[in-house]
Amino acid sequence: VVKSVPIGGSAKFAILDTRIWQIAFDAMGNKVTTDTVTLSYMFSNCKNLTSVNMDVFMNVKPTTLNYFWRGCENMPTVEIDMMDLSELTTMDYCWSGCLMSSFTWHYITPKLTSIRGMFDSCKVLEILDLSQFIPVENVTYNLSDFVYYCLKLQTIIWPNHPWKVRSLRLAFMNVPMYTIDLSDLNPSKCNKHR
């Protein structure tokens, strides 16, 4: 199944079809949208998806990317580089169920406050590098389900910047804990471990 869809403006939309393997967005011509958009569930559970022309997202300003790539098991890359992330606030379960073996955070997200379950069920993820993640000042993060069911996770490199965490509920469930260094989640950075 090949699906063609329009994009632009402030519409809320999602593509929820497990049969889709390629997505071609309608041309936007010379229009460059600077509107903020809600992109939650955009490609959620598109399990057979292998190709998306992400150029159409250039300069799009998402406020939410919840479940954006969730369950995209066959996508070779699950990036969001081309977007303007200056207004992004939530990324809950953004990459949940994706099958990448490593992930390095390299995004600038000055307003991002919610990252719950971001890598939930990434079953082949081995290395998670968050060293370049810059927490928003005075925000206490909920890390519930953060790497839940990441069965092969060996290394997490935590942010180089001080941060506060209010919950680690089920964050490391079914993860080989003996391989993960939690020393950076000390009381000065994490105020609750429930």
Backbone bond lengths (Angstrom), bond angles and torsions (degrees), N, CA, C in turn:
res aa  C-N    CA-C-N  psi(-1)  N-CA   C-N-CA  omega(-1)  CA-C   N-CA-C  phi
1 V - - - 1.453 - - 1.519 108.55 -
2 V 1.316 116.89 129.34 1.457 122.47 173.57 1.508 106.98 -114.36
3 K 1.325 116.33 128.60 1.453 120.04 -177.00 1.514 109.91 -117.49
4 S 1.337 116.75 135.71 1.463 122.40 176.93 1.512 108.13 -115.09
5 V 1.345 116.06 126.19 1.453 119.86 -175.96 1.520 110.63 -135.78
6 P 1.353 117.87 149.45 1.465 120.57 175.63 1.519 110.52 -81.32
7 I 1.318 117.37 157.47 1.462 121.53 175.04 1.518 108.38 -144.10
8 G 1.303 116.53 148.99 1.453 120.92 178.19 1.508 111.24 138.76
9 G 1.313 116.42 163.75 1.453 120.40 -179.24 1.508 111.60 74.37
10 S 1.327 115.83 -156.63 1.463 120.39 -175.88 1.523 111.67 -110.91
11 A 1.312 117.00 23.71 1.459 120.92 -178.32 1.521 111.06 -68.84
12 K 1.315 115.12 149.45 1.449 120.96 172.55 1.523 106.98 -101.41
13 F 1.316 116.92 126.79 1.446 118.78 -176.88 1.513 110.54 -149.29
14 A 1.327 115.50 160.98 1.450 120.87 177.83 1.520 108.88 -152.64
15 I 1.304 115.85 151.85 1.454 122.23 177.75 1.517 106.03 -114.15
16 L 1.319 116.80 108.77 1.458 120.51 -175.52 1.526 108.98 -121.05
17 D 1.303 116.46 83.50 1.451 120.06 -177.98 1.525 107.89 -150.55
18 T 1.323 116.99 112.01 1.461 120.85 -176.26 1.523 112.80 -71.05
19 R 1.342 118.38 -11.75 1.464 120.87 -178.77 1.523 112.66 -86.14
20 I 1.322 117.70 -15.51 1.468 121.13 -176.32 1.527 110.08 -69.10
21 W 1.334 116.39 133.40 1.463 119.87 176.34 1.523 112.47 -119.30
22 Q 1.327 117.20 -14.61 1.460 120.48 178.08 1.519 108.47 -146.59
23 I 1.338 116.56 141.96 1.454 120.83 178.68 1.519 108.81 -126.82
24 A 1.339 115.84 127.45 1.464 121.89 176.55 1.520 107.44 -118.77
25 F 1.318 117.18 116.61 1.458 120.99 179.80 1.518 110.58 -81.66
26 D 1.329 117.12 143.46 1.454 121.72 176.07 1.522 109.33 -61.28
27 A 1.318 116.40 145.27 1.462 121.18 -178.97 1.521 110.76 -63.69
28 M 1.328 116.25 142.10 1.455 121.39 179.05 1.518 111.23 -100.17
29 G 1.333 117.18 2.49 1.452 119.95 -178.99 1.517 110.59 62.65
30 N 1.322 116.62 -137.41 1.454 121.39 -179.71 1.522 112.43 -90.03
31 K 1.324 116.81 1.43 1.461 119.71 -177.97 1.520 110.84 -71.86
32 V 1.296 116.06 129.52 1.458 121.53 172.88 1.515 106.64 -118.65
33 T 1.331 116.18 112.78 1.452 119.18 -177.38 1.520 110.87 -82.34
34 T 1.299 116.26 135.99 1.460 120.89 174.44 1.522 110.11 -115.41
35 D 1.338 115.65 7.76 1.453 120.24 178.27 1.522 109.67 -69.89
36 T 1.329 115.25 152.23 1.454 119.00 171.92 1.520 108.40 -82.25
37 V 1.319 116.01 144.91 1.457 121.48 -178.65 1.516 110.16 -134.05
38 T 1.316 115.00 153.85 1.453 121.75 173.22 1.522 107.47 -97.67
39 L 1.318 116.25 115.77 1.460 119.98 -177.15 1.524 112.12 -112.23
40 S 1.315 117.76 21.68 1.458 120.48 177.78 1.524 110.63 -61.46
41 Y 1.326 116.18 141.43 1.470 124.73 177.71 1.535 112.66 65.18
42 M 1.304 119.19 15.68 1.464 122.16 -174.03 1.533 112.74 -50.37
43 F 1.331 116.97 -53.86 1.469 120.48 -179.73 1.530 111.47 -117.54
44 S 1.310 117.16 20.26 1.462 122.10 -175.10 1.527 111.76 -55.24
45 N 1.342 114.85 128.17 1.468 123.44 176.72 1.523 114.38 63.62
46 C 1.334 117.22 22.19 1.469 119.80 170.61 1.532 106.56 -82.43
47 K 1.305 115.90 74.65 1.465 122.57 -169.59 1.521 113.69 -63.78
48 N 1.314 118.17 -27.86 1.460 121.15 -178.02 1.527 113.28 -97.50
49 L 1.313 116.09 2.60 1.461 120.64 -177.47 1.526 110.64 -66.27
50 T 1.336 116.39 126.51 1.464 121.02 178.57 1.517 112.76 -122.28
51 S 1.342 117.32 -11.17 1.459 119.24 -174.35 1.525 111.59 -150.21
52 V 1.324 115.60 128.30 1.467 122.23 172.88 1.517 107.25 -139.17
53 N 1.320 117.51 127.92 1.456 120.09 174.74 1.520 107.77 -79.64
54 M 1.330 116.26 98.27 1.451 121.36 -173.58 1.531 113.21 -80.39
55 D 1.336 117.84 -4.69 1.465 120.48 179.81 1.525 112.06 -58.15
56 V 1.327 116.58 -28.24 1.458 120.09 -178.63 1.531 111.59 -66.04
57 F 1.327 117.03 -17.01 1.462 120.81 179.41 1.530 112.49 -86.98
58 M 1.314 117.07 1.53 1.458 120.33 179.73 1.529 110.22 -55.86
59 N 1.311 116.24 126.60 1.468 124.77 178.59 1.527 114.67 71.75
60 V 1.328 117.92 -0.18 1.463 119.10 174.38 1.516 108.18 -68.42
61 K 1.350 116.71 137.27 1.461 122.01 -178.40 1.525 110.14 -109.02
62 P 1.322 118.08 92.57 1.457 118.96 177.83 1.527 111.37 -76.47
63 T 1.322 115.77 144.61 1.466 120.28 170.96 1.513 110.39 -97.15
64 T 1.327 116.19 -28.61 1.469 120.45 177.03 1.525 110.05 -135.90
65 L 1.320 114.39 140.41 1.464 121.98 173.52 1.529 109.40 -127.69
66 N 1.310 116.95 32.20 1.458 120.46 179.21 1.524 110.01 -60.59
67 Y 1.327 116.66 131.42 1.467 123.21 177.30 1.535 112.91 57.42
68 F 1.300 118.56 21.79 1.469 122.77 -173.83 1.537 112.37 -55.52
69 W 1.332 117.44 -53.15 1.463 122.03 -179.68 1.530 111.64 -104.55
70 R 1.284 119.30 11.75 1.462 122.01 -172.70 1.543 112.22 -52.87
71 G 1.325 115.43 126.71 1.454 120.66 175.21 1.514 115.76 73.35
72 C 1.328 118.10 12.65 1.474 120.49 177.93 1.525 107.87 -81.67
73 E 1.305 115.88 78.75 1.456 122.57 -170.37 1.524 114.05 -71.17
74 N 1.314 117.83 -22.14 1.460 120.30 -174.61 1.526 114.70 -110.97
75 M 1.328 116.80 4.12 1.464 119.26 176.96 1.525 109.63 -74.11
76 P 1.345 118.17 123.62 1.467 119.96 -179.02 1.524 112.95 -66.97
77 T 1.332 117.55 -33.25 1.462 121.38 174.98 1.518 108.47 -135.10
78 V 1.303 116.03 140.61 1.461 121.61 -179.32 1.530 108.23 -125.82
79 E 1.318 115.36 69.92 1.460 122.17 -174.13 1.528 112.45 -100.76
80 I 1.320 114.67 163.16 1.461 122.10 175.89 1.528 109.77 -134.49
81 D 1.334 116.67 20.02 1.470 122.86 -173.76 1.518 114.63 -56.21
82 M 1.316 116.67 -36.09 1.461 120.28 -171.45 1.518 113.26 -75.88
83 M 1.327 117.56 -11.25 1.466 120.86 -177.69 1.525 111.29 -83.76
84 D 1.317 114.97 156.51 1.462 121.83 170.83 1.522 106.18 -89.49
85 L 1.321 117.74 107.56 1.470 122.48 -173.43 1.527 113.00 -94.41
86 S 1.319 116.62 16.82 1.468 120.76 -175.32 1.526 113.50 -66.87
87 E 1.342 118.42 -22.40 1.463 121.90 -179.81 1.530 112.79 -109.60
88 L 1.305 116.91 4.42 1.460 121.11 -176.94 1.521 111.10 -68.63
89 T 1.339 116.86 129.05 1.468 121.07 -179.65 1.520 113.41 -116.54
90 T 1.329 118.18 -32.75 1.468 119.46 -177.50 1.521 111.96 -133.28
91 M 1.355 113.98 139.19 1.464 121.98 177.76 1.529 110.67 -135.36
92 D 1.304 117.74 34.61 1.456 120.70 -177.50 1.526 110.60 -58.80
93 Y 1.321 116.22 129.20 1.469 123.90 176.93 1.535 112.83 55.83
94 C 1.305 118.15 28.01 1.470 122.43 -175.99 1.527 112.88 -55.61
95 W 1.335 117.51 -46.18 1.460 121.70 -177.86 1.530 111.98 -109.36
96 S 1.300 117.67 18.04 1.463 121.89 -177.53 1.529 111.39 -55.25
97 G 1.325 115.89 128.41 1.459 120.29 176.62 1.517 115.60 78.38
98 C 1.331 117.88 6.63 1.466 119.82 177.65 1.532 109.55 -79.43
99 L 1.315 116.63 154.43 1.461 121.15 -173.67 1.522 112.52 -110.06
100 M 1.339 117.01 53.49 1.461 119.46 173.96 1.536 107.92 -97.16
101 S 1.338 116.05 145.42 1.465 119.70 -177.89 1.526 112.34 -86.23
102 S 1.330 117.19 -21.40 1.469 120.39 177.27 1.521 109.05 -145.24
103 F 1.321 114.68 155.96 1.460 119.87 179.57 1.518 108.21 -147.85
104 T 1.337 115.47 131.48 1.463 121.29 176.57 1.518 108.86 -122.32
105 W 1.322 116.26 122.65 1.467 121.77 178.63 1.521 108.50 -74.56
106 H 1.349 116.91 125.92 1.468 120.50 178.82 1.525 110.82 -142.88
107 Y 1.307 116.03 29.09 1.456 121.25 -176.18 1.532 111.14 -102.60
108 I 1.335 115.19 151.33 1.466 120.90 174.51 1.520 106.81 -104.46
109 T 1.327 116.02 112.08 1.470 121.79 -173.69 1.532 109.49 -132.28
110 P 1.324 117.88 78.18 1.458 121.04 -172.66 1.526 115.59 -67.69
111 K 1.343 118.10 -13.61 1.464 120.39 -178.53 1.526 113.04 -118.59
112 L 1.323 117.60 6.75 1.457 121.23 -176.35 1.529 110.62 -69.60
113 T 1.326 116.21 120.71 1.467 120.43 -176.69 1.524 113.59 -122.85
114 S 1.323 118.44 -11.03 1.465 119.98 -176.57 1.521 111.22 -133.24
115 I 1.339 116.47 119.95 1.461 122.15 -176.96 1.526 111.37 -133.69
116 R 1.297 117.37 27.62 1.468 122.23 -177.52 1.533 110.43 -61.14
117 G 1.335 116.33 135.54 1.457 121.91 174.75 1.518 114.98 60.72
118 M 1.310 117.98 22.46 1.461 121.63 -171.34 1.533 113.18 -54.83
119 F 1.340 117.00 -38.42 1.463 120.70 -178.15 1.532 111.75 -117.98
120 D 1.299 116.86 24.32 1.455 122.84 178.73 1.535 111.22 -52.99
121 S 1.320 116.75 131.96 1.472 123.40 174.61 1.526 114.56 61.94
122 C 1.327 117.64 26.40 1.473 120.65 171.71 1.536 106.03 -82.19
123 K 1.307 116.29 84.74 1.460 122.74 -164.46 1.522 115.25 -68.78
124 V 1.332 118.35 -18.89 1.465 119.25 179.24 1.534 111.86 -110.75
125 L 1.318 117.41 5.05 1.465 121.08 179.46 1.531 110.13 -65.47
126 E 1.327 116.69 124.63 1.460 121.66 -179.53 1.519 112.56 -110.20
127 I 1.335 116.82 -37.06 1.469 120.94 -177.00 1.520 109.22 -128.30
128 L 1.320 116.10 126.30 1.462 122.68 177.74 1.518 108.13 -122.54
129 D 1.326 116.20 110.89 1.466 121.87 -177.13 1.527 109.46 -106.79
130 L 1.317 115.65 106.13 1.464 122.26 178.82 1.522 111.63 -107.75
131 S 1.311 117.49 17.11 1.464 120.95 -173.22 1.519 113.32 -60.40
132 Q 1.339 117.39 -27.65 1.463 120.37 -178.83 1.530 113.49 -94.80
133 F 1.329 116.42 2.62 1.460 120.12 176.66 1.526 108.99 -70.20
134 I 1.331 116.86 126.09 1.467 121.22 179.90 1.527 108.08 -108.98
135 P 1.334 117.36 107.40 1.462 119.92 -179.37 1.526 111.80 -63.59
136 V 1.326 115.02 149.12 1.462 120.50 176.12 1.522 108.36 -75.58
137 E 1.316 116.30 134.07 1.463 121.29 -178.11 1.527 111.02 -60.13
138 N 1.318 116.03 137.92 1.467 124.40 178.26 1.523 114.20 67.16
139 V 1.331 117.24 17.77 1.466 120.99 175.98 1.526 108.44 -105.38
140 T 1.319 115.22 134.89 1.459 121.27 175.34 1.525 107.57 -107.51
141 Y 1.310 116.56 118.79 1.462 121.93 -171.15 1.525 112.64 -88.32
142 N 1.317 114.86 144.38 1.455 122.46 172.81 1.529 107.16 -97.82
143 L 1.333 116.71 114.38 1.458 120.73 179.80 1.533 111.85 -103.72
144 S 1.313 117.70 23.30 1.455 120.43 176.53 1.521 109.88 -55.97
145 D 1.319 116.46 137.85 1.478 123.24 177.54 1.525 113.23 59.82
146 F 1.302 118.58 16.31 1.466 121.86 -169.48 1.532 112.75 -53.43
147 V 1.330 117.31 -53.52 1.470 120.64 176.49 1.534 109.63 -123.76
148 Y 1.302 115.29 33.52 1.461 121.61 178.61 1.526 110.67 -54.22
149 Y 1.324 116.48 131.56 1.461 123.17 175.89 1.528 113.32 62.69
150 C 1.313 116.76 29.67 1.469 120.68 171.52 1.530 106.46 -88.96
151 L 1.302 116.03 86.47 1.459 123.62 -166.06 1.522 114.69 -66.07
152 K 1.336 117.88 -21.94 1.465 120.54 -176.57 1.519 113.14 -113.84
153 L 1.314 117.04 8.01 1.464 120.31 -175.39 1.525 110.73 -62.59
154 Q 1.317 116.01 124.87 1.460 122.29 -178.62 1.525 112.46 -111.16
155 T 1.335 116.53 -33.44 1.466 119.42 -173.08 1.519 111.03 -141.14
156 I 1.325 114.95 132.86 1.462 121.37 168.16 1.519 106.96 -121.45
157 I 1.321 115.96 125.04 1.467 120.40 173.91 1.525 105.63 -103.04
158 W 1.320 116.07 111.17 1.461 121.41 -173.83 1.531 110.75 -77.09
159 P 1.340 117.77 163.34 1.475 121.25 -179.82 1.528 112.54 -55.92
160 N 1.317 115.16 145.71 1.460 121.05 177.87 1.524 112.12 -77.80
161 H 1.331 116.58 -7.98 1.452 121.68 -175.70 1.529 110.16 -106.55
162 P 1.340 117.25 148.21 1.468 119.84 177.47 1.527 111.02 -59.65
163 W 1.311 115.80 141.69 1.457 119.83 177.64 1.516 109.67 -151.72
164 K 1.316 115.40 162.89 1.454 121.80 -179.60 1.523 109.18 -116.98
165 V 1.325 115.25 137.22 1.457 121.53 179.17 1.510 108.56 -125.59
166 R 1.332 117.19 130.75 1.461 119.64 -177.21 1.517 113.41 -100.10
167 S 1.335 117.96 -19.31 1.456 119.44 -178.61 1.512 111.33 -151.22
168 L 1.329 115.37 136.73 1.457 122.46 172.77 1.529 109.43 -120.23
169 R 1.325 116.60 26.53 1.462 121.54 -176.75 1.525 110.79 -57.93
170 L 1.319 116.14 119.78 1.467 124.02 179.93 1.531 113.15 57.28
171 A 1.326 117.23 15.16 1.466 120.64 -176.79 1.522 112.50 -59.31
172 F 1.342 116.88 -35.56 1.464 120.54 -175.49 1.526 112.57 -118.75
173 M 1.320 116.83 22.77 1.470 121.47 179.09 1.525 110.08 -62.55
174 N 1.337 116.46 131.33 1.469 123.08 179.95 1.531 112.94 61.74
175 V 1.316 116.05 31.21 1.467 122.47 175.64 1.526 106.65 -113.95
176 P 1.339 118.51 138.28 1.470 119.79 178.48 1.529 110.90 -66.63
177 M 1.321 115.94 82.62 1.469 122.54 -171.67 1.524 114.34 -54.35
178 Y 1.311 117.26 -31.60 1.464 119.24 -176.56 1.522 112.16 -64.59
179 T 1.309 118.05 -12.45 1.460 120.16 -179.44 1.527 112.74 -100.69
180 I 1.326 117.80 -3.22 1.467 120.92 -174.75 1.518 110.55 -106.24
181 D 1.310 115.74 127.37 1.460 122.20 178.56 1.526 109.09 -86.19
182 L 1.335 116.48 112.47 1.459 121.28 179.93 1.527 111.99 -101.38
183 S 1.312 116.84 10.64 1.459 119.60 -174.97 1.525 113.10 -62.39
184 D 1.322 117.87 -26.28 1.461 120.25 178.87 1.524 112.93 -76.23
185 L 1.325 116.81 -12.89 1.466 119.51 175.61 1.523 108.60 -92.89
186 N 1.321 115.06 64.28 1.455 121.04 -179.56 1.529 109.58 -94.42
187 P 1.334 118.19 171.78 1.469 119.65 -175.93 1.522 115.30 -54.94
188 S 1.327 118.06 -26.31 1.459 119.17 -179.48 1.516 111.45 -75.16
189 K 1.313 117.24 -19.44 1.450 121.03 -178.93 1.535 112.12 -111.09
190 C 1.311 116.35 -26.61 1.467 119.86 -176.45 1.519 107.86 -128.36
191 N 1.335 117.31 114.27 1.456 119.32 -174.18 1.524 114.42 -91.99
192 K 1.328 118.12 -12.11 1.451 120.02 176.24 1.524 108.93 -145.69
193 H 1.320 116.20 139.73 1.466 121.46 -179.18 1.520 110.30 -119.78
194 R 1.296 118.99 38.67 1.461 119.80 -177.36 1.514 111.19 -97.05
